[in-house]
Amino acid sequence: MKTLIAPLALVCSATSLLAAPEAPVWTDPAKAAAEYPDFKIQGEYVAEGRAAQVAAMGKGKFQISEYAKGLPGAGWDGSKITKSVGDAAFVAEQLDGFSRVEREVPTLGAKPPEGAVVLFDGTNTNQWNKGVIKDGLLMAGTTTKKKFKDFKLHLEFRLPFKPETPLSSQDRGNSGIYIFGRYECQIIDSFGLDYDLSTWGGKNHSDNKQWCGSFYKFKTPDVPMCLPPLTWQSYDIDFTAPKFEDGKKVTNARVSVVQNGVMIHDDVELPKGTGNGGKLPEIPEGNLLFQGHGNPVQFRNIWIVEK
């Protein structure tokens, strides 16, 4: 396989997913691979000057998104994405000559620097309100006990595999990092989706500003960096809180976000909260909410550096 020069290294190997009879959802890749054959087909593929993402649509059906030059964040030139749908045989035919790959995400396992506050290391939930640990991982639906102002936050997350939930559905692994309860960086399975809605040819999709990496209902990421479900991913968020004088806001909040080692938001100004957070008055400091939406989204290696 040709080596791609990109922020993310690529290494060939097998990956996995999961499923269940009544409500198909898996949180463990080994079970997904054993119980749902589509899991072993879904993933990322590369060939000479081309790349593809294959997303499972349930019951043996897949969407193929093909990219020129390489994968998003690893060579893709931003040109039009070619999409097609078919079964496993169709995928094999369309991707003849491609190699299946997994990303080597350079930010995974990042160590907290000196002075960082370790919010979660797998051992306890001392830093969290109503935090729940399962198999050493923090589950979505918890808020930090401590309030923060300006900070740099590192976190790693894993989305569940829900192959029979429609692509772009807001029930496909929904969570989010809600800064101060006002500004939400969305976490959801939007692997393989084309964020350019003009190419969809209809309205059978949710708002792309609700997809992974977006600031909810405000801005899509500059690069779609969502990896396949049950793959560990990372966010590195650099946030500057709004500033107030005599109770009046004088400076808007600003944020940069790196997803899986690639910048997806570069010093973006936030004139108000995003989504429902925009209905609330802004504040100079606040908690961090790892939002729960009834989906088993998992987190690990969370730390923060106050600026």
GUKE-975214 format. One record per residue (C-alpha): residue in three letters; x, y, z. Coordinates in steps of 0.05 Angstrom, whole numbers, plus 5000, padded with zeros to 4 digits. Layout:
# residues N
ALAXYZ/...
# end
This chain:
# residues 307
MET500050005000/LYS502750694983/THR504251125044/LEU500051755047/ILE503252385073/ALA497952665119/PRO496552875191/LEU493952165205/ALA498151555191/LEU494550965160/VAL495850245178/CYS492649625148/SER488849175195/ALA481948915210/THR476649275251/SER469849075280/LEU462749285301/LEU456448985336/ALA448848855337/ALA442948585377/PRO436248265357/GLU431048765383/ALA434949415384/PRO441249315343/VAL446649675381/TRP453649455401/THR458849775446/ASP464349245439/PRO467949145372/ALA469448405384/LYS462048255394/ALA460148675335/ALA464948295290/ALA462447625316/GLU454947785313/TYR453948255254/PRO457748095189/ASP456848795162/PHE461549065216/LYS467548745183/ILE465949075116/GLN464449775142/GLY470650205147/GLU475850585107/TYR479450365044/VAL485050655002/ALA487950554933/GLU492850944889/GLY490251654890/ARG483351454916/ALA479951284981/ALA473151075006/GLN468951025068/VAL463850465072/ALA458150565122/ALA453550005143/MET446150155130/GLY443649505161/LYS441648815134/GLY447348755084/LYS446649445053/PHE452249955050/GLN453650665028/ILE460350784993/SER463251484994/GLU469251564948/TYR474452124955/ALA479752374908/LYS487052364930/GLY485752054998/LEU481252025060/PRO478752645095/GLY484552935135/ALA489252455099/GLY489852715028/TRP482752865005/ASP482953484962/GLY475953724981/SER472953554913/LYS466153244902/ILE464752594939/THR461952034896/LYS456651624932/SER453450954916/VAL449450424953/GLY449449664947/ASP450648994981/ALA457148665001/ALA458348404931/PHE457449104903/VAL462449374954/ALA467548844934/GLU466549014860/GLN466949764869/LEU473049734914/ASP476949214876/GLY484249394885/PHE483049784950/SER486149595017/ARG482149645082/VAL485550085133/GLU484950355203/ARG487251045223/GLU492951125271/VAL490451735309/PRO496452115336/THR492552445393/LEU489951805425/GLY493151665492/ALA495652375500/LYS498652465569/PRO496253035614/PRO501653565619/GLU504153845685/GLY498754255718/ALA492953905682/VAL486753695720/VAL485452955706/LEU477852905699/PHE477652165683/ASP482951615682/GLY478451015687/THR478950925763/ASN473551375793/THR468351915780/ASN470652395834/GLN470552975785/TRP463552835759/ASN456252925780/LYS452552265772/GLY458351965733/VAL457651235714/ILE463450765698/LYS462450135656/ASP468449695639/GLY473150255660/LEU469850765614/LEU465751385631/MET458751375602/ALA455251965570/GLY450452365614/THR454752705666/THR457353395684/THR463853625715/LYS463353845788/LYS468354395776/LYS467055025736/PHE472155275685/LYS473655925648/ASP478955885592/PHE481655185580/LYS484754655536/LEU480953995541/HIS482953305516/LEU477952735513/GLU477152075476/PHE470451785456/ARG467551165424/LEU460951145387/PRO456350535389/PHE454950135326/LYS447650215306/PRO447549965234/GLU440049925226/THR438950645248/PRO438651085185/LEU444851465165/SER444652185191/SER439351995243/GLN440052375308/ASP439351705344/ARG445751425314/GLY450151485376/ASN448252185398/SER452152565452/GLY455953215454/ILE460853645494/TYR456654225521/ILE461354775545/PHE458055165602/GLY451454865579/ARG451655375522/TYR456255155466/GLU455754435440/CYS460854065398/GLN456853485372/ILE458652755380/ILE454752275336/ASP455951745283/SER456352125217/PHE461751675188/GLY461551685112/LEU456652265106/ASP457652815055/TYR456853475093/ASP455253825027/LEU447653755030/SER446854004958/THR449253314935/TRP443852934972/GLY438453054920/GLY432853124971/LYS431253275044/ASN431852575072/HIS437252765123/SER438253145187/ASP441553825190/ASN449053755175/LYS450354235232/GLN447953675278/TRP453253185253/CYS459752985286/GLY464653555296/SER459354095284/PHE457854645333/TYR450454485341/LYS446054855291/PHE451655365282/LYS457555105241/THR459954465207/PRO467154235215/ASP472154475162/VAL473953745150/PRO469253155164/MET473552745211/CYS468652245240/LEU471551535241/PRO467550885240/PRO463350725301/LEU466950315355/THR473450655335/TRP476751085389/GLN476751815369/SER479252455402/TYR477453185411/ASP482453715433/ILE478554345449/ASP481755025461/PHE476455485490/THR476556215510/ALA470556415551/PRO466657055537/LYS468957655578/PHE464358115617/GLU465058805648/ASP459759055696/GLY455358485676/LYS455658645602/LYS459158195551/VAL465058555518/THR468457965483/ASN465357355449/ALA467556645464/ARG472456335416/VAL474155605403/SER478855155363/VAL477654405357/VAL482353855333/GLN478853195318/ASN483252585311/GLY489353015300/VAL486253465247/MET483954185258/ILE476454215244/HIS475054905276/ASP480455435275/ASP479356005325/VAL471956065312/GLU468056635344/LEU461756425382/PRO457157035385/LYS452256655429/GLY450655945451/THR449155405400/GLY442555035392/ASN438355085454/GLY444355385489/GLY443156015448/LYS436756135487/LEU440656205552/PRO444556815576/GLU452056725568/ILE456456655629/PRO463956755642/GLU465056065672/GLY461355405676/ASN461254645679/LEU462554165622/LEU456753705604/PHE458053045569/GLN451053005542/GLY446752375546/HIS441452225494/GLY439951505511/ASN445851255470/PRO451650865501/VAL457251345481/GLN463651185520/PHE469351645542/ARG476451555568/ASN482851955581/ILE479752625597/TRP484053205623/ILE483853955623/VAL488954515628/GLU486355175654/LYS489155785618/
# end
